[in-house]
Amino acid sequence: MEQKYDFIIVGGGLAGASAIEGIRSLDRDRTVLLAGADPNPPYDRPPLSKQLWTGKKKPEQIFLHDDAWYRDAGVDLRLGTTVRELDVTAKSIILEGGERVGYGKLLLATGGQPRRLTAPGAELPRVRYFRTYNDYLWLRERATPGARAVVVGGGFIGSEIAAALSMNGVAVTMIFPEPYLAQRVFPEGLGRAVQEEYGRRGVTVLAGDIPVSFEERGETIVVRTREDCTVEAEFVVAGIGIIPAISLALGAGLASNGVVHGGGIRVNEFLATSNPEVYAAGDNASFSAKALGETIRIEHWDNALAQGKAAGRNMAGAGEPFEYLPYFFSDLFDFGYEAAGLVDARLPTRAVWRKENETGVVYYLRDGLVKGVMLCNVWGKVDEARRVISTGVSVSDEDLKKAIAV
């Protein structure tokens, strides 16, 4: 007879670990299995491209709990374990070795997988797709002063890794197809100002370009671009986004929101999928954000933390609607920001600057109301940003100046 757990969590990241906390806040006794493909115990991802490079954190500090915590919580922790199939009819999962394990309720906290480059040579050993702690260890070993690196991607991960490497004495060349850095979230003036700072810091920025081939030559890798540039480096780091890991859900017939809503698994206000005994949380979940009035999918730390815990509590019977509006943050040299809501540069924006393109607040607008807020080198005001979004502040210049003091 197959082994059975009251709760199974598929995914060993922040959402999965937070779900344990949620379950155990209400239920100390029922059995819990966490199965994660990563061989490391659950850890925080933001330090991989931030504090571990500045010395503000040590590697051992990023792990969420020690082994004793999982033992005390009564969790069967199976690391380096891939779940091959989800069978919602039989209420069981099949592990990579063929073992079938039953569940009472299950959480899909599978996160996402890095998008892959398609150019010839993109799978060479000197090209690394940055996502995990092991990726960080690989990169840290090679990021010695004087080394040369190519960073492909100008979004969150690409911009953070390029800054981190540069601050550690690595000569960095960035390649990305957008006309300026972080085009997805930065208004053009801000994006170009931040990009100019990268140039002043010694980073070579090849904006509006893409790599078309990678070729190893001895101890170096040669990258050629569409615009006929040739760059030599010791290694390449690719940070071009993730694809939500929803294959288990789709294979089990669970509803997905499709490309319109970012390809996530559709969940209701309690974070349950179209099958009431299966939940989803984190990077792979598309949920209704009450404050925004629309369905979104968020790939950030705070969302995984809050959603995982909420899903765990609801699996244990809490019956609490998820109404939290997550925030995210980034550090790029001396420029840092925190943001909440719809931070999408395709929306109209207005900014209130204390120091232009450096310290101030950028508001993202839709239908005459604030739907997103970016706090640029302005700290401790995330709750105010949430209030502005939730209460529907109008877009008059006077209202925006009063909304969040800078």
JOKA-V587236 format. One record per residue. N is the residue number from 0. SS is DSSP state (@ for helix, = for strand, . for the rest). PHI is phi as a letter, one per 20 degrees, with the letter a starting at -180 (NA if undefined). OMEGA is omega in whole degrees, 0 to 359 (* if undefined). Layout:
BEGIN
n->{N;N}
ss->{SS;SS}
phi->{PHI;PHI}
omega->{OMEGA;OMEGA}
END
This chain:
BEGIN
n->{0;1;2;3;4;5;6;7;8;9;10;11;12;13;14;15;16;17;18;19;20;21;22;23;24;25;26;27;28;29;30;31;32;33;34;35;36;37;38;39;40;41;42;43;44;45;46;47;48;49;50;51;52;53;54;55;56;57;58;59;60;61;62;63;64;65;66;67;68;69;70;71;72;73;74;75;76;77;78;79;80;81;82;83;84;85;86;87;88;89;90;91;92;93;94;95;96;97;98;99;100;101;102;103;104;105;106;107;108;109;110;111;112;113;114;115;116;117;118;119;120;121;122;123;124;125;126;127;128;129;130;131;132;133;134;135;136;137;138;139;140;141;142;143;144;145;146;147;148;149;150;151;152;153;154;155;156;157;158;159;160;161;162;163;164;165;166;167;168;169;170;171;172;173;174;175;176;177;178;179;180;181;182;183;184;185;186;187;188;189;190;191;192;193;194;195;196;197;198;199;200;201;202;203;204;205;206;207;208;209;210;211;212;213;214;215;216;217;218;219;220;221;222;223;224;225;226;227;228;229;230;231;232;233;234;235;236;237;238;239;240;241;242;243;244;245;246;247;248;249;250;251;252;253;254;255;256;257;258;259;260;261;262;263;264;265;266;267;268;269;270;271;272;273;274;275;276;277;278;279;280;281;282;283;284;285;286;287;288;289;290;291;292;293;294;295;296;297;298;299;300;301;302;303;304;305;306;307;308;309;310;311;312;313;314;315;316;317;318;319;320;321;322;323;324;325;326;327;328;329;330;331;332;333;334;335;336;337;338;339;340;341;342;343;344;345;346;347;348;349;350;351;352;353;354;355;356;357;358;359;360;361;362;363;364;365;366;367;368;369;370;371;372;373;374;375;376;377;378;379;380;381;382;383;384;385;386;387;388;389;390;391;392;393;394;395;396;397;398;399;400;401;402;403;404;405}
ss->{.;.;=;=;=;=;=;=;=;=;.;.;.;@;@;@;@;@;@;@;@;@;@;@;.;.;.;.;.;.;.;=;=;=;=;=;.;.;.;.;.;.;=;.;.;@;@;@;@;.;@;@;@;@;.;.;.;.;@;@;@;@;=;.;.;.;@;@;@;@;@;@;.;.;=;=;=;=;=;.;.;.;=;=;=;=;=;.;.;.;.;=;=;=;=;.;.;.;.;=;=;=;=;=;=;=;=;=;.;.;.;=;=;=;.;.;.;.;.;=;.;.;.;.;.;.;=;=;=;.;.;.;@;@;@;@;@;@;@;@;@;@;.;.;.;.;.;=;=;=;=;=;.;.;.;@;@;@;@;@;@;@;@;@;@;@;@;.;.;.;=;=;=;=;=;=;.;.;.;.;.;.;.;.;.;.;.;@;@;@;@;@;@;@;@;@;@;@;@;@;.;.;.;=;=;=;=;.;.;.;=;=;=;=;=;=;=;.;.;=;=;=;=;=;=;.;.;.;.;=;=;=;=;.;=;=;=;=;.;.;.;=;=;=;.;.;@;@;@;@;@;.;.;.;.;=;.;.;@;@;@;.;.;.;=;=;.;.;.;.;.;=;.;.;.;.;.;=;=;=;.;.;.;.;=;=;=;=;=;.;.;.;.;=;=;=;=;.;.;.;@;@;@;@;@;@;@;@;@;@;@;@;@;@;@;.;.;.;.;.;.;.;.;.;.;.;=;=;=;=;=;=;.;.;=;=;=;=;=;=;=;.;.;.;.;.;.;=;=;=;=;=;=;=;=;.;.;.;=;=;=;=;=;=;=;=;.;.;=;=;=;=;=;=;=;=;.;.;.;.;.;@;@;@;@;@;@;@;@;@;@;.;.;=;.;.;@;@;@;@;@;@;@;.;.;.}
phi->{NA;f;f;c;c;f;c;c;d;d;p;d;e;f;f;f;f;f;f;g;g;f;f;f;f;d;c;e;d;f;f;c;d;d;d;c;f;f;f;e;f;g;b;f;e;g;f;f;d;c;f;f;e;d;n;f;c;d;g;f;e;e;f;f;b;e;g;f;f;f;f;f;e;m;d;e;d;d;e;m;c;e;e;e;b;d;d;f;f;e;l;b;d;d;e;g;e;o;f;d;c;e;b;e;c;c;d;e;c;e;m;b;d;g;f;d;f;d;f;g;n;f;d;f;g;e;d;d;e;e;b;d;f;f;f;g;f;f;f;f;f;e;e;e;g;n;f;d;c;d;d;e;p;c;e;g;f;g;f;f;f;f;f;f;f;f;f;d;n;e;e;d;d;e;c;b;f;f;f;b;f;l;g;f;d;e;g;g;g;f;g;f;f;f;f;f;f;g;f;f;e;n;e;e;d;d;f;m;c;b;f;d;a;c;c;e;c;m;e;c;c;d;d;d;d;f;e;m;e;c;c;d;b;e;b;c;d;d;c;d;n;c;d;g;e;c;f;f;f;f;f;e;n;f;f;c;e;m;f;f;d;n;m;e;e;f;c;e;f;e;m;e;e;f;d;f;d;c;d;b;b;n;g;e;d;e;c;e;e;g;f;d;m;b;e;c;c;c;d;c;g;f;f;f;f;f;f;g;f;f;f;f;f;f;f;e;o;f;m;d;f;e;c;f;d;f;c;b;b;b;c;c;l;e;e;c;b;c;b;b;n;e;d;c;f;f;e;f;c;c;c;d;d;e;c;g;l;b;c;r;c;d;d;d;d;b;l;n;c;f;d;b;c;d;e;e;l;c;d;m;c;f;f;f;f;f;f;g;f;f;e;m;f;f;d;f;g;f;f;f;f;e;f;c;f;c}
omega->{181;174;182;176;175;180;172;175;178;182;185;178;183;180;180;179;179;177;176;179;179;179;185;174;180;188;182;194;186;190;183;171;170;179;182;181;179;180;180;174;185;182;174;178;184;180;181;179;182;194;178;181;181;182;180;175;173;183;183;182;183;181;190;182;174;183;182;180;180;177;180;179;179;183;170;186;179;182;183;184;179;174;187;187;173;180;184;177;179;183;182;172;176;180;187;179;179;180;177;182;181;179;169;173;187;176;172;178;191;175;182;178;181;170;184;172;183;182;176;179;185;178;177;183;181;175;183;176;193;180;192;176;178;174;178;181;178;183;182;180;185;186;179;179;181;176;179;181;169;175;179;181;181;177;184;186;181;182;180;180;179;178;181;180;181;180;178;172;179;175;190;167;177;176;176;188;182;182;178;187;174;183;183;185;184;164;189;182;179;180;180;178;178;179;177;178;175;178;179;180;176;178;174;184;175;179;179;183;178;174;178;175;175;182;177;175;183;182;181;173;182;181;175;184;180;181;174;171;176;182;175;181;174;181;179;174;179;175;187;176;180;172;182;183;185;184;177;181;181;179;179;178;179;185;175;179;179;187;181;181;172;174;182;176;182;176;178;184;178;180;173;177;177;170;189;179;179;182;175;180;177;186;187;187;172;187;179;178;186;183;183;181;178;180;182;171;187;183;185;186;186;177;179;180;184;182;179;180;180;179;179;179;180;174;180;173;184;182;184;177;178;183;183;176;185;173;175;185;178;177;182;189;181;180;177;177;170;186;178;177;181;179;188;186;175;177;171;180;168;183;171;186;164;171;192;179;179;181;180;183;174;179;179;195;173;177;175;182;176;178;178;181;172;181;186;185;175;192;176;184;181;179;176;178;177;180;179;181;185;183;174;179;181;192;177;182;182;178;182;178;181;190;179;182;177;*}
END
